[in-house]
Amino acid sequence: MWSATTLKSLAVPGGILLLAVAVLVHSGWLTLPLPALSFLYGCTLIGGMLLAWRFHSSRIFFALVVLLLGQQEVAFSGGPHASPGSTVFAAAAVLVPLNFVLISLMHERGLTASGSAPLALFLFVQVVIVAVLGRAETGPSLLTHGHHAAVPFSLPDYVLLAFAAAGTILLARALFTRKPADSALLWSLACFFLSLRFTGTARISAAYSATAACILATSIIETSYLLAYRDELTTLPSRRAFNDALLRLQHPYSIAAVDIDHFKRFNDTFGHDTGDQVLRLVAAQLARVTGGGQAYRCGGEEFTILFPGKTTREVADHLEQLRAAIEAAEFRMRGRDRRQVPRGPDRRNARTGGRARKANGVRRLAQEPSAAPLSVTVSIGIATSSDRTSPDQVMQAADKALYRAKSNGRNRVETAATPRQRNSAKAAGIA
């Protein structure tokens, strides 16, 4: 959970953006006047909503709506002169964290009427209740500090508890999913909390509010980037990322072509669901490759590993360890693909005993013992660049080495220069 990749997905870009704004605000380098900051906040909100609408991101869209409603409630309670004891202020301080948690638990269904109506109605009810409470309130007690004094509010304990609970849930979800939207909800909520803390200083509060909206809007761009450069099934970098990496390579470098042995047999025998499990299993092992390599999924059961600045001799042992780790990583199927169960035309032939036979068939399927663990193996071909070779030529040489590994029995590592005969290499069975 606390790997470098997970921490990067958590901190970039929301955490870095919040840190940069905090440094600018509290160091005195932020000199924009309040009208400019308010205009920036409005533009960021509108731009984020348009991006969310264009990319069918209902969670980010409603998060921006909640952020807007929360800021309007704070302004309604007195703006820079609001009191933490105000009912409307307290409602905004509690409802925004609650709504962010609910939004984080939503399934992304796009901005459709059926999917958006329940949450929109729930937010409308909240607005009506807060408006009624605001009218019934006799008036907030005003703070005495000035408009430009950077004095933080002392928020009530229940508000701190609400933010702490919501922050814990959002942090756990961001670490678990590693999705930009979940990370953005966490950092945006942190910005809203700081905005409340410095409500008495309008410029600082507006800066944090604009940052909260900017983080949410940026998450849409980050999500689009991941969809373009990350394989959704395995989470490895995709072919587009691989092609971009090839442009940055400098001699020397090595390329390893990896192919799952008998992958078509997995799909034909056990179904595509099991095939997807196999792909994820192999990808998880490839992501842990040592020797400075970076794995990519280039399509189907084909993977590629780049080793910048390394030769075949330097990476061969690391690839052999990878091959052995994949061979040792047995797994059990979650269940037979329903498409593999015979469904002949005779199942409805006879009425007599038809229900009994159907019941017996259901019992047999329910009592069917779990399948034996499956062992997956891969074949790997390696090639290293020279002064006169291009990345395409190195890739072709790695593919030839891969074909030689296949023809020599699979489950082995071969180099483009000379075949590597490994005593530990075994002929592949069903895998």
HELIX and SHEET records of a PDB file:
HELIX    1   1 ALA A    4  ALA A   11  1                                   8    
HELIX    2   2 GLY A   14  SER A   27  1                                  14    
HELIX    3   3 LEU A   34  ARG A   54  1                                  21    
HELIX    4   4 SER A   58  PHE A   76  1                                  19    
HELIX    5   5 GLY A   79  HIS A   81  5                                   3    
HELIX    6   6 THR A   87  SER A  104  1                                  18    
HELIX    7   7 ALA A  113  ALA A  136  1                                  24    
HELIX    8   8 ASP A  157  THR A  177  1                                  21    
HELIX    9   9 PRO A  180  ARG A  197  1                                  18    
HELIX   10  10 ALA A  202  TYR A  229  1                                  28    
HELIX   11  11 ARG A  239  LEU A  247  1                                   9    
HELIX   12  12 PHE A  263  PHE A  270  1                                   8    
HELIX   13  13 HIS A  272  LEU A  286  1                                  15    
HELIX   14  14 THR A  312  ALA A  328  1                                  17    
HELIX   15  15 ARG A  338  GLN A  340  5                                   3    
HELIX   16  16 PRO A  345  ARG A  348  5                                   4    
HELIX   17  17 GLY A  354  ALA A  366  1                                  13    
HELIX   18  18 PRO A  391  SER A  407  1                                  17    
SHEET    1   A 5 GLN A 294  GLY A 299  0                                        
SHEET    2   A 5 GLU A 302  PRO A 308 -1                                        
SHEET    3   A 5 TYR A 253  ILE A 260 -1                                        
SHEET    4   A 5 VAL A 378  THR A 384 -1                                        
SHEET    5   A 5 VAL A 413  THR A 415  1                                        
END                                                                             
